[in-house]
Amino acid sequence: MSRKKLTSKQHAFFQYLSRFVRESGVWPTYREIVEYFGYRSPNSVTQNLQALHKKGYLTRDQDGYHLVYERQSNGEAGIPVKGIISAGQLQEAVEADLGTITLETLFPNLDRIYAIRVSGQSMVGADIQDGDYVLLMDDDIPNGGIGAILYNGETSLKRIFYDEDGLRLEPANEEYSDIHVKPDVFEEVRILGRYVGHVNHDGIFRRANGRQ
């Protein structure tokens, strides 16, 4: 079933529902949704539920709304979530169909992410190896964050620092030198994307929280 694209607010609403059901195994109450988003009225909850239902992200029956978990547009299935397991004291296993883990689960802003294959070893200190596919988001790069830039017709993946002298592109490998971009050519630098993770034969790796 094909689904229509969500607005940013609808996407945040859907992600909240998915996360809540995945973590608790039950559907949130109207009060919980209202308090989470700070809505003035429960009508906002109803409107969002109706919009997600209309766009194919929810189904509805006599028991209420339900999340729709479907295959990715590229035809690849997600990883099934088969229940809940305790990470504390031993307790009875809870088996349930809690949907699937997909790329959209790992990367909520999937529509803004694209991949580029890495060539070279300048970022091995950040665990980004030659041949890996880095995942870039169409977004600004924070000071000290990893990202891709286009400079004088050449691209590079580096840690980006901003200061009064311009830009400093820092590799994560001592065998490589910093690249300095002076203010007089600053306009020639184009930000291609902020690093949010990478993919290789070992799996998918998200950017760690905090410093990139």
Buried (B, 14 or more C-beta within 10 A) or exposed (E): EEEEEBEEEBBBBBBBBBEBBBEEEEBBEEEBBBEEBEBEEEEBBEBBBEBBBEBEBBEEEEEEBBBBBBEEEEEEEBEEBEEBEEEEEEEEEEEEEBBBBBBBBBBBBBEBBBBBEBEBBBBBBBEBBEEBBBBBBEBEBEEEBBBBBEBEEEEBBBBBBBEEEBBBBBBBBEEBEEBEBEEEEEEEBEBBBBBBBBBBEEEEBEBEEEEB
